[in-house]
Amino acid sequence: MNKSASAGSHPLRLFLARLWPHPLAVSKKHVVIAGLGAGIGLILTSLLSHWVLGELNLWFVAPVGASAVLLFGLPASPLAQPWAIVGGNSLSALAGVTVSQLIPDPALACGVAACVAILLMFQLRCLHPPGGAVALTAILGGPSVQQLGYHFVLTPILLNSLTLALLALLFNNLAGRRYPHPLAPEEVKPDPVAMPVPLTRADLHQALQDGELMDIDEDDLQALLLRAEEIAQRRQFSG
């Protein structure tokens, strides 16, 4: 029996197998850097926020911990860039506070706030998953958050986000990572390279494992390369 026939005869087994997590393709160096960066970043952000806001104000929010995972664990991701955390968290806080004042029912308010936050983040190019939690915190954060009103957007959200983004800029660049990750339009882009030797999944795994964590696995990357190759061939023959 060939491989495709075997795969087709056991759909449930294959589906269950997909639930088992694959090992992350990342070097041990970058695992250590991610842990240290997130830990140091959160400590300094917490201390600074506490110093600025004092004991009488909300000075730290849990979603910033999720932001730290992205900024230090996945600094190459579009979701982890400086504008993503600052804009994404702040806009989400603004959406959450506004919706909480317009809709008294918490369940309905949470859904509307998350919807508005996502639309704003996509529209303004600052999609940041922890922003969804920030929007919900504005609604479910209790009396201390409710009393802040729109001040919640500035402190602690904007203050926490700016501080963590600045620390990520400093730490990631000191660790030898390019951050912010995208190249500016005027920067020299790598020249196209012809691939006379076919790339295998093992090659892609090794390439990913030698560097920092990328938000894509070998199978998806291989499929992307195949699609790009097909597009390039069509472009070459049509020209």
Secondary structure as the mmCIF struct_conf table of DSSP 4:
data_model
#
loop_
_struct_conf.conf_type_id
_struct_conf.id
_struct_conf.beg_label_comp_id
_struct_conf.beg_label_asym_id
_struct_conf.beg_label_seq_id
_struct_conf.end_label_comp_id
_struct_conf.end_label_asym_id
_struct_conf.end_label_seq_id
HELX_RH_AL_P HELX_RH_AL_P1 LYS A 3 SER A 9
HELX_RH_AL_P HELX_RH_AL_P2 PRO A 11 ARG A 18
TURN_TY1_P TURN_TY1_P1 LEU A 19 LEU A 19
BEND BEND1 TRP A 20 TRP A 20
HELX_LH_PP_P HELX_LH_PP_P1 PRO A 21 LEU A 24
HELX_RH_AL_P HELX_RH_AL_P3 LYS A 28 LEU A 53
TURN_TY1_P TURN_TY1_P2 GLU A 55 LEU A 56
BEND BEND2 ASN A 57 ASN A 57
TURN_TY1_P TURN_TY1_P3 ALA A 62 ALA A 62
HELX_RH_AL_P HELX_RH_AL_P4 PRO A 63 ALA A 68
HELX_RH_PI_P HELX_RH_PI_P1 VAL A 69 GLY A 73
TURN_TY1_P TURN_TY1_P4 PRO A 75 ALA A 76
BEND BEND3 SER A 77 SER A 77
HELX_RH_3T_P HELX_RH_3T_P1 PRO A 78 ALA A 80
BEND BEND4 GLN A 81 GLN A 81
HELX_RH_AL_P HELX_RH_AL_P5 PRO A 82 LEU A 102
HELX_RH_AL_P HELX_RH_AL_P6 PRO A 106 GLN A 123
TURN_TY1_P TURN_TY1_P5 LEU A 124 ARG A 125
TURN_TY1_P TURN_TY1_P6 PRO A 129 PRO A 129
HELX_RH_AL_P HELX_RH_AL_P7 PRO A 130 LEU A 140
BEND BEND5 GLY A 141 GLY A 141
HELX_RH_AL_P HELX_RH_AL_P8 PRO A 143 LEU A 148
TURN_TY1_P TURN_TY1_P7 GLY A 149 TYR A 150
HELX_RH_AL_P HELX_RH_AL_P9 HIS A 151 PHE A 152
HELX_RH_PI_P HELX_RH_PI_P2 VAL A 153 LEU A 158
HELX_RH_AL_P HELX_RH_AL_P10 LEU A 159 LEU A 174
TURN_TY1_P TURN_TY1_P8 ALA A 175 GLY A 176
BEND BEND6 TYR A 179 PRO A 180
BEND BEND7 PRO A 182 PRO A 182
HELX_LH_PP_P HELX_LH_PP_P2 LEU A 183 ALA A 184
TURN_TY1_P TURN_TY1_P9 PRO A 185 GLU A 186
BEND BEND8 GLU A 187 GLU A 187
HELX_LH_PP_P HELX_LH_PP_P3 VAL A 188 PRO A 192
BEND BEND9 VAL A 197 VAL A 197
HELX_LH_PP_P HELX_LH_PP_P4 PRO A 198 THR A 200
HELX_RH_AL_P HELX_RH_AL_P11 ARG A 201 GLN A 209
TURN_TY1_P TURN_TY1_P10 ASP A 210 ASP A 210
BEND BEND10 GLY A 211 GLU A 212
BEND BEND11 ASP A 215 ILE A 216
HELX_RH_AL_P HELX_RH_AL_P12 GLU A 218 SER A 238
#
